[in-house]
């Protein structure tokens, strides 16, 4: 009889078999669903806003207090009544005191007898008789047309009329007699329009409007190149007039600078800026005469150019 001894499997086969068994166990464990414990869901917490109550004023406690009772006036006894009304000297004292402060009667008493009424007769005053002296009339010889004025009567000349008017107006304070005596009614209507106003005025009536005019002139005003190269400076004063709708009426040189280039540049600036803005409602005039001064300075102009160049380089 033969006995066969079976050799044990090698270690490699054992490890492979063990790995396969563990893998199968993990697959089976993964396929089986795991039931997680159910956690009860709590309902949401509801919050309600309760506004705070306003502070209540402290309550006043009322206490009942008995009102004071009036004093009882006791009735006088019989003896007191007899003593106050028995004698004439002491009777009714209170009533006599009350009569003292009564109003006096204003009705006039009746007349006891009849009085005879006598009318007074007014005597008229004697009138003063004034004797009027006849005014002598000058007899002028009659001619074909008009009258001949005698030699002793002279008409007032214009100079005499001015003196007479001036002496009358001189009685009023603050009036120049010579100025108002020579005024004409037609000239007085245009007196405000001929008044010259400076372009740099600070008067509130013209300041805003003149600032706009000044801005318009500065936009077109230039320094002449020929005068700037030769270093010519100066000051020009112009007088220009504007109508109510902003049109330029005329330009006049008041003070020249000594250089035709500067004078011409100032005139061109005023004409080039026209037409100007119409007058605002605050200026109730037909025209405005404005006095403007143009100052030329080459050093200031070169300084402005240098500043512009420095700004461009930066």
trRosetta pair geometry for C-beta under 8 A, 3 or more apart (Angstrom, degrees):
i j d omega theta_ij theta_ji phi_ij phi_ji
9 13 4.7 -84 164 70 121 133
9 14 6.1 141 98 -51 113 88
10 13 5.4 97 64 6 78 98
10 14 7.4 -142 103 -4 44 91
11 14 5.5 -57 -152 36 39 115
11 15 6.4 37 154 -21 70 103
12 15 6.0 -55 -152 33 32 108
12 16 6.6 28 153 -17 65 106
13 16 5.8 -55 -150 36 34 110
13 17 6.3 32 155 -18 67 107
14 17 5.9 -56 -147 37 29 109
14 18 6.3 29 155 -19 64 108
15 18 5.7 -55 -147 37 31 111
15 19 6.4 32 155 -21 65 105
16 19 5.8 -55 -150 34 31 110
16 20 6.5 30 153 -19 65 104
17 20 5.8 -54 -150 35 33 110
17 21 6.4 33 153 -20 66 105
18 21 5.8 -54 -149 35 32 111
18 22 6.4 28 155 -16 65 106
19 22 5.9 -57 -149 38 32 108
19 23 6.3 33 154 -21 66 107
20 23 5.7 -55 -147 36 32 112
20 24 6.4 31 156 -18 65 105
21 24 5.9 -56 -151 36 30 109
21 25 6.5 30 152 -20 64 106
22 25 5.6 -54 -149 35 34 113
22 26 6.5 33 154 -20 66 104
23 26 5.8 -54 -150 35 33 109
23 27 6.5 32 152 -19 65 104
24 27 5.7 -52 -148 35 34 111
24 28 6.4 33 155 -17 66 105
25 28 5.8 -54 -148 38 31 109
25 29 6.3 31 153 -19 64 108
26 29 5.6 -55 -145 39 32 112
26 30 6.3 31 154 -20 66 105
27 30 5.7 -55 -147 35 31 109
27 31 6.4 27 156 -19 65 106
28 31 6.0 -56 -148 35 31 108
28 32 6.7 30 156 -21 64 104
29 32 6.1 -54 -150 30 31 109
53 56 7.7 -16 143 -33 111 93
56 59 7.8 -1 139 -43 113 86
76 80 4.0 -107 -177 81 114 132
76 81 5.6 137 107 -51 121 82
76 84 7.9 -9 160 5 166 136
77 80 5.2 97 56 7 73 100
77 81 7.3 -137 98 -3 40 89
78 81 5.8 -56 -152 36 34 111
78 82 6.4 33 154 -19 67 106
79 82 5.8 -54 -150 36 33 111
79 83 6.4 29 154 -19 66 107
80 83 5.7 -56 -146 37 33 109
80 84 6.3 22 160 -13 67 110
81 84 6.2 -63 -144 39 28 102
81 85 6.3 -17 172 19 66 113
82 85 7.0 -83 -139 54 22 82
82 86 5.2 34 172 -50 66 120
83 86 6.3 -36 -114 12 19 116
83 90 7.6 -28 155 101 67 145
84 90 6.5 -110 -145 132 44 108
84 91 7.3 107 151 -115 56 50
84 93 7.8 -91 -161 5 96 104
85 91 5.3 67 -139 -127 49 92
85 92 7.4 58 -113 -43 81 71
86 90 8.0 17 56 66 69 106
86 91 7.5 -155 52 -78 26 101
87 90 5.1 52 73 31 106 93
87 91 6.4 -159 86 -38 49 91
88 91 5.7 -45 -132 10 30 121
90 93 6.6 -29 -170 -50 61 110
92 95 4.6 -30 176 35 101 119
92 96 6.3 108 121 -25 86 92
93 96 6.0 -62 -157 34 33 109
93 97 6.7 29 152 -17 68 106
94 97 5.8 -56 -154 34 36 110
94 98 6.6 34 151 -19 67 105
95 98 5.6 -53 -149 35 36 112
95 99 6.6 39 153 -23 66 103
96 99 5.7 -50 -149 31 35 113
96 100 7.1 49 150 -34 60 96
97 100 5.7 -42 -162 11 38 119
97 101 7.9 13 154 -2 62 100
98 101 6.7 -70 -163 41 39 95
98 102 7.2 57 144 -46 68 96
99 102 5.5 -34 -154 -2 46 121
111 114 7.3 98 119 -87 129 37
111 115 7.2 -92 -170 -11 148 100
138 150 6.8 -109 -170 -10 135 133
138 153 7.9 4 -124 -28 173 143
140 147 4.2 21 144 -164 149 121
140 148 6.2 169 -172 55 97 65
140 149 7.6 -25 -126 -94 123 34
140 150 7.5 -123 -107 -36 82 87
141 147 7.6 136 67 -155 49 74
141 148 5.5 -5 59 37 96 121
142 147 7.4 -50 -109 -108 44 74
143 146 6.5 -10 64 73 111 64
143 147 7.0 150 20 -119 98 27
143 148 6.0 93 -25 -35 128 98
149 153 5.6 -111 179 82 100 108
149 155 7.5 -2 173 -42 173 93
150 153 5.2 76 66 17 88 98
156 160 4.4 -127 -163 90 88 126
156 161 5.3 107 136 -59 122 83
156 164 7.3 -25 -159 -7 147 141
157 160 4.9 96 53 8 73 101
157 161 7.1 -134 98 -6 39 88
158 161 5.6 -53 -149 34 34 112
158 162 6.5 36 153 -20 65 103
159 162 5.8 -53 -152 33 33 112
159 163 6.6 33 151 -18 65 104
160 163 5.7 -53 -150 36 35 111
160 164 6.3 35 153 -19 67 105
161 164 5.7 -54 -146 37 33 110
161 165 6.2 28 157 -14 67 107
162 165 5.9 -57 -145 42 29 107
162 166 5.9 30 156 -21 65 111
162 178 7.3 41 173 -128 113 66
162 181 4.7 106 -150 142 74 135
162 182 6.6 18 -124 -68 119 82
163 166 5.6 -56 -142 39 28 112
163 167 6.3 29 159 -21 64 104
164 167 6.1 -53 -147 33 28 107
164 168 6.7 24 154 -16 61 106
165 168 5.8 -59 -153 36 34 109
165 169 6.3 21 156 -10 69 110
165 177 7.2 157 116 -174 70 93
165 180 7.9 -135 145 104 113 83
165 181 4.2 138 98 -125 121 105
166 169 5.9 -60 -141 44 31 103
166 170 6.0 42 156 -35 66 105
166 177 3.3 92 -155 152 79 121
166 178 5.8 21 -113 -69 131 54
166 181 4.7 -50 -64 -44 81 148
167 170 5.6 -46 -145 22 30 119
167 171 7.9 44 154 -30 54 89
167 177 7.0 66 -46 -152 23 154
168 171 6.5 -45 -177 8 38 110
168 177 8.0 135 57 -133 52 114
169 172 5.9 -48 -171 28 57 108
169 175 5.2 -106 165 121 100 136
169 177 4.5 152 78 -116 107 80
169 180 5.6 -167 -163 75 166 127
169 181 6.6 -151 17 -60 141 89
170 175 7.3 -142 -101 83 31 99
170 177 4.5 -27 -62 -58 85 134
172 175 4.6 37 89 9 108 131
175 179 8.0 -145 176 58 67 106
175 180 6.1 -29 -177 -1 107 143
176 179 3.8 48 97 13 117 119
176 180 6.4 138 79 -8 67 88
177 180 6.6 -70 -146 46 27 94
177 181 5.8 27 162 -26 67 116
178 181 5.9 -54 -136 34 26 112
178 182 6.6 9 169 -6 60 111
179 182 6.9 -81 -164 39 20 96
179 183 7.1 34 147 -45 60 102
180 183 5.4 -32 -150 0 44 122
183 187 6.1 -141 -164 77 71 116
183 188 5.5 58 172 -65 121 104
184 187 4.3 83 60 9 92 106
184 188 6.9 -157 87 -15 46 84
185 188 5.7 -49 -146 27 33 114
185 189 7.3 37 156 -23 60 97
186 189 6.3 -49 -162 22 35 110
186 190 7.6 3 153 8 62 104
187 190 6.4 -76 -157 51 40 92
187 191 6.5 68 145 -65 72 86
188 191 5.4 -17 -149 -23 40 121
190 193 4.9 -53 -163 42 74 116
190 194 5.9 69 140 -21 89 103
190 286 7.7 -53 -120 44 84 132
191 194 6.3 -64 -152 39 29 104
191 195 7.1 46 149 -42 62 97
192 195 5.7 -39 -159 4 39 119
192 285 5.8 -128 123 -116 115 115
193 285 5.7 158 -90 -175 76 107
193 286 5.3 -23 -95 57 136 95
193 287 4.9 62 -158 56 111 86
193 288 7.6 -100 -147 -76 65 28
193 289 7.2 96 159 -16 56 100
194 289 6.3 24 -158 -7 32 145
195 289 6.6 171 84 48 35 112
196 239 6.3 -47 -129 -134 124 119
196 289 4.7 -69 -100 113 62 113
196 290 7.4 139 -160 -113 69 9
196 291 5.1 57 170 -36 112 113
197 201 5.6 -38 176 -33 97 148
197 203 7.9 -80 -153 32 122 133
197 206 6.1 -107 161 -155 150 177
197 210 7.8 -121 125 -83 117 136
197 288 6.6 -50 34 -169 122 98
197 289 6.8 124 15 81 74 64
197 290 5.9 -36 72 -109 82 60
197 291 6.9 -174 85 15 29 87
198 201 4.9 135 70 -53 84 84
198 290 7.6 69 -163 -163 12 67
198 291 5.1 -44 -103 68 55 102
198 292 7.9 128 -162 -81 57 42
199 210 5.6 170 -159 -170 58 118
199 213 6.9 -119 -140 95 104 120
199 214 6.0 126 170 -78 116 103
199 290 5.5 67 -73 178 84 110
199 291 6.6 -133 -16 82 80 48
199 292 4.3 40 -18 -96 143 83
199 293 7.7 -156 37 15 116 67
200 210 7.7 -162 -75 140 17 139
201 206 5.4 28 82 82 131 124
201 207 6.5 -123 101 -82 78 70
201 210 6.3 109 45 8 92 168
202 207 5.9 22 -155 -91 33 122
203 206 5.2 43 79 31 102 95
203 207 6.2 -174 75 -40 43 89
204 207 5.7 -39 -118 12 30 118
204 208 7.9 24 -170 -13 55 95
205 282 5.6 -159 -149 145 73 118
205 283 6.6 119 164 -81 95 77
206 209 5.7 -74 -158 52 54 105
206 210 5.1 47 152 -24 90 115
206 283 6.9 75 -93 -86 76 120
207 210 6.1 -62 -141 40 23 107
207 211 6.4 29 158 -27 61 106
208 211 5.9 -52 -152 26 29 114
208 212 7.2 26 152 -15 60 101
208 280 7.5 20 89 -14 115 155
209 212 5.9 -55 -160 32 37 110
209 213 6.8 35 146 -17 67 104
209 277 7.1 -141 -149 80 85 120
209 279 7.1 17 -140 -138 153 56
209 280 5.7 -135 -75 -1 121 111
209 283 6.5 -29 -6 -24 166 139
210 213 5.4 -50 -148 36 41 114
210 214 6.2 45 152 -22 69 103
210 290 7.3 162 -121 -130 104 129
211 214 5.7 -50 -146 35 32 113
211 215 6.5 35 152 -21 63 104
212 215 5.7 -51 -148 34 33 113
212 216 6.6 36 152 -21 63 103
212 276 7.7 119 116 -169 99 96
212 277 5.5 -9 125 11 141 140
213 216 5.7 -54 -152 33 33 112
213 217 6.6 29 153 -16 66 105
213 242 7.8 -109 -114 -43 136 160
213 273 7.6 95 -166 138 64 140
213 276 5.5 8 -110 -143 90 135
213 277 7.4 -118 -69 28 73 95
213 290 7.2 -97 133 -136 160 173
214 217 5.9 -56 -149 37 32 108
214 218 6.3 31 155 -19 66 108
215 218 5.8 -55 -144 37 31 111
215 219 6.8 40 154 -30 62 101
216 219 5.9 -51 -158 21 32 115
216 220 7.5 -2 158 6 61 103
216 273 4.1 110 137 -167 98 116
216 276 6.2 177 56 -116 166 82
216 277 7.9 -169 -42 -16 143 89
217 220 6.7 -78 -159 48 35 89
217 221 5.6 37 153 -37 75 117
217 269 5.3 66 -167 152 86 104
217 270 6.3 -3 -119 -93 114 53
217 273 4.6 -64 -86 -45 54 160
217 292 7.3 -133 -139 -164 178 161
218 221 5.5 -51 -124 29 33 116
219 273 6.9 119 53 -108 96 97
220 268 7.7 -126 140 131 111 81
220 269 5.4 160 98 -138 91 66
220 272 4.0 -155 154 109 154 125
220 273 5.3 -158 28 -66 128 76
221 265 7.3 86 -157 156 72 94
221 266 7.5 20 -133 -115 107 50
221 269 3.8 33 -94 -126 81 139
221 273 8.0 -9 -42 -49 84 118
221 294 7.1 -156 -152 -129 137 122
222 265 6.5 -111 74 -157 67 117
222 269 7.6 180 14 -82 57 105
223 227 6.9 -121 172 77 81 108
223 228 5.2 79 135 -63 116 120
223 265 7.2 55 -132 175 24 163
223 296 6.2 131 -126 -139 96 99
223 298 7.5 139 180 -99 144 64
223 301 5.2 -37 5 -105 170 151
224 227 4.2 70 77 15 107 108
224 228 6.6 -177 90 -13 53 86
224 261 4.3 -124 66 168 171 113
224 262 6.7 -118 12 -75 123 50
224 264 7.8 63 -69 71 136 98
224 265 5.1 -129 -44 -58 98 138
225 228 5.6 -57 -144 37 31 111
225 229 6.3 31 159 -21 67 104
226 229 6.0 -53 -147 33 29 108
226 230 6.5 9 161 0 63 111
226 261 5.8 -132 75 -118 110 156
227 230 6.2 -67 -145 49 30 99
227 232 4.0 -84 -158 60 86 116
227 233 8.0 131 162 -68 109 34
227 259 6.0 98 -114 152 124 152
227 261 4.5 -177 -48 102 117 140
227 262 5.9 112 -118 -57 167 85
227 265 7.9 -99 16 -14 143 143
227 296 6.9 -14 132 168 139 149
227 298 7.6 -150 131 -71 78 111
228 231 7.6 33 -176 -75 30 30
228 232 7.6 -75 -55 43 23 77
228 298 5.1 146 -142 -118 66 105
228 301 6.0 -84 -128 93 121 153
228 302 8.0 152 -172 -56 107 86
231 298 5.2 -117 -131 37 54 159
232 259 5.1 98 169 -88 138 161
232 261 6.9 88 86 60 149 126
232 262 6.8 -137 127 -40 114 117
232 296 7.4 5 114 119 73 135
232 298 7.3 96 51 -39 38 123
233 296 5.1 -168 -146 104 60 84
233 297 5.2 39 -134 -107 129 44
233 298 5.8 -116 -67 -4 99 84
234 257 2.9 98 139 -172 137 115
234 258 5.7 -157 -115 40 144 92
234 259 5.6 179 2 18 150 109
234 262 5.0 142 61 81 120 173
234 296 5.4 15 50 49 62 112
235 255 7.2 -8 112 113 91 116
235 257 5.7 159 54 -105 32 94
235 293 6.3 -2 -176 -175 100 101
235 294 7.0 163 -157 83 50 52
235 295 5.2 -9 -108 -107 86 68
235 296 7.2 -156 -74 21 40 74
236 253 7.3 -63 -166 -138 97 95
236 255 7.0 173 -155 90 35 73
236 256 6.5 -4 -121 -141 82 38
236 257 4.7 -55 -65 -36 81 108
236 262 5.7 -176 -40 137 125 100
236 263 5.5 163 -117 -104 134 59
236 266 4.3 -144 96 -20 147 163
236 293 7.2 160 84 -157 46 52
236 294 4.5 -8 60 57 97 103
236 296 7.6 44 -3 -13 99 106
237 253 7.6 99 81 -168 60 58
237 254 4.4 -64 110 71 103 107
237 255 3.8 41 33 38 116 100
237 291 6.8 1 -175 -174 100 91
237 292 7.3 169 -152 89 55 42
237 293 4.9 -19 -100 -102 79 78
237 294 7.7 -168 -75 20 32 69
238 251 6.1 -18 -172 -167 120 93
238 252 6.9 144 -162 76 68 45
238 253 6.2 -45 -107 -106 70 47
238 254 6.4 166 -115 8 14 93
238 266 5.8 -174 -37 144 129 119
238 267 6.9 162 -107 -87 139 64
238 270 6.1 -133 127 -42 160 151
238 291 7.5 169 87 -151 46 47
238 292 5.2 -13 61 63 93 90
238 293 7.9 177 20 -83 67 31
238 294 7.1 33 -3 -8 108 107
239 251 7.6 151 83 -158 47 46
239 252 4.7 -19 65 64 94 99
239 253 8.0 -175 22 -84 78 2
239 254 5.1 84 -19 -47 103 117
239 289 6.3 8 -177 -178 101 94
239 290 7.2 167 -151 82 54 43
239 291 5.4 -18 -100 -99 81 70
239 292 7.9 164 -87 21 33 69
240 248 6.4 -31 177 -149 120 100
240 249 7.8 147 177 54 72 72
240 250 6.8 -163 -143 97 62 47
240 251 4.4 -11 -101 -105 100 73
240 252 7.2 174 -78 20 50 64
240 270 5.1 -179 -51 -177 159 142
240 289 7.8 176 91 -149 28 54
240 290 5.8 -19 65 60 75 93
240 292 7.1 -13 18 14 103 115
241 248 7.6 112 79 -164 53 55
241 249 4.3 -45 95 59 102 117
241 250 5.3 22 35 46 108 79
241 287 5.5 23 179 167 103 123
241 288 6.8 169 -151 84 59 45
241 289 5.0 -22 -98 -98 88 68
241 290 7.4 163 -92 15 35 73
242 246 6.3 -20 -175 -143 113 33
242 247 7.0 152 -158 75 66 37
242 248 6.2 -39 -103 -101 70 50
242 249 6.7 -174 -99 1 16 93
242 276 5.6 -34 -136 44 139 137
242 287 6.4 168 83 -159 44 75
242 288 5.0 -7 54 55 94 96
242 290 6.8 22 -1 -4 107 118
243 246 6.9 -38 72 32 76 18
243 247 4.7 4 35 55 118 89
243 249 5.7 113 -43 -53 89 107
243 286 7.3 -40 -150 159 70 66
243 287 5.3 -41 -109 -102 46 91
244 278 6.7 26 147 -158 60 86
244 279 5.0 -62 -154 9 66 125
244 285 7.1 -172 -91 95 96 56
244 286 5.7 -71 -43 -155 114 37
244 287 6.7 -85 -41 -73 69 49
245 275 7.8 -26 124 -172 81 133
245 278 5.1 -31 -146 -109 41 101
245 279 7.9 -58 -64 5 21 84
246 274 7.7 159 150 -150 81 76
246 275 4.7 83 122 167 103 98
246 276 4.2 -146 -160 77 92 64
246 277 5.4 -154 -105 99 133 13
246 278 4.7 -83 -31 -72 108 48
246 279 7.5 -163 -59 -26 72 59
247 274 6.9 61 -155 -170 43 117
247 275 5.3 -38 -96 -123 52 110
247 276 7.9 -144 -49 32 11 78
248 251 7.0 0 176 -46 119 97
248 270 7.1 132 -132 149 142 89
248 271 6.5 -175 107 -118 168 58
248 274 3.8 -63 -19 -104 124 151
248 275 6.8 -143 -12 -110 82 57
248 276 7.2 99 -60 -6 82 100
249 287 6.4 -1 -14 -142 150 136
251 267 5.7 127 132 -141 145 87
251 270 5.4 134 -113 99 135 140
251 271 6.5 -82 -22 -59 151 92
253 256 5.6 31 170 -73 130 85
253 263 6.3 11 -113 -157 137 116
253 267 7.4 -50 -67 -71 96 113
254 291 6.9 0 -4 -137 161 98
256 263 5.4 -13 -142 -89 91 131
257 262 4.4 -43 60 92 152 137
257 263 5.9 -162 25 -57 97 81
257 296 6.9 35 -142 25 159 121
258 262 8.0 26 59 44 58 129
259 262 4.4 71 80 11 108 105
259 263 6.7 176 89 -8 56 86
260 263 5.6 -58 -143 42 35 111
260 264 5.8 33 160 -20 70 110
261 264 6.1 -58 -145 38 24 107
261 265 6.3 24 156 -21 61 109
262 265 5.7 -55 -147 34 30 112
262 266 6.6 30 156 -19 64 104
262 294 7.5 177 174 107 93 119
262 296 5.2 -107 -128 -8 122 155
263 266 6.0 -58 -154 34 31 109
263 267 6.5 26 153 -14 66 107
264 267 5.8 -55 -147 39 34 109
264 268 6.1 35 154 -19 67 108
265 268 5.7 -54 -144 38 30 112
265 269 6.4 36 154 -26 63 103
265 294 7.8 -169 99 149 93 155
265 296 8.0 83 72 -82 138 132
266 269 5.7 -51 -150 29 32 114
266 270 6.8 27 154 -15 63 102
266 294 4.2 -160 -111 23 118 158
267 270 6.0 -56 -153 36 34 107
267 271 6.3 21 154 -8 67 111
268 271 5.8 -61 -142 47 32 104
268 272 5.5 31 160 -22 69 114
269 272 5.8 -54 -134 39 24 109
269 273 6.4 24 163 -21 60 108
269 294 7.2 128 46 -99 147 143
270 273 6.3 -58 -150 32 25 108
270 274 7.3 33 151 -30 58 101
270 292 7.2 161 -89 54 118 145
271 274 5.9 -48 -159 17 38 116
273 276 6.8 33 130 -79 96 86
279 283 4.4 -110 -171 80 112 117
279 285 7.0 -157 -135 55 161 77
279 288 7.4 148 -93 -26 115 121
280 283 5.7 88 58 14 72 94
281 284 7.9 9 173 -66 48 82
283 288 7.2 -18 180 -68 141 124
285 288 6.3 98 94 -68 135 75
297 300 4.1 56 94 12 115 113
297 301 6.7 166 91 -15 61 85
298 301 5.3 -57 -147 39 39 113
298 302 6.1 38 157 -20 72 103
299 302 5.9 -53 -145 37 30 107
299 303 6.3 33 153 -21 63 106
300 303 5.6 -53 -149 35 31 114
300 304 6.6 34 151 -20 63 103
301 304 5.7 -52 -153 33 34 112
301 305 6.6 34 149 -19 65 103
302 305 5.5 -51 -149 35 38 113
302 306 6.4 39 153 -20 67 102
303 306 5.8 -51 -148 35 33 111
303 307 6.5 35 153 -20 63 104
304 307 5.7 -54 -151 34 32 113
304 308 6.6 32 152 -19 65 104
305 308 5.7 -55 -152 35 34 110
305 309 6.4 32 152 -18 67 105
306 309 5.7 -54 -147 36 34 110
306 310 6.3 34 155 -20 67 104
307 310 5.8 -52 -146 35 31 111
307 311 6.4 31 154 -17 63 106
308 311 5.8 -56 -151 37 31 111
308 312 6.4 31 152 -21 65 105
309 312 5.6 -54 -148 34 34 111
309 313 6.4 33 154 -19 67 103
310 313 5.8 -52 -148 35 32 110
310 314 6.5 32 154 -18 64 104
311 314 5.8 -53 -149 35 33 110
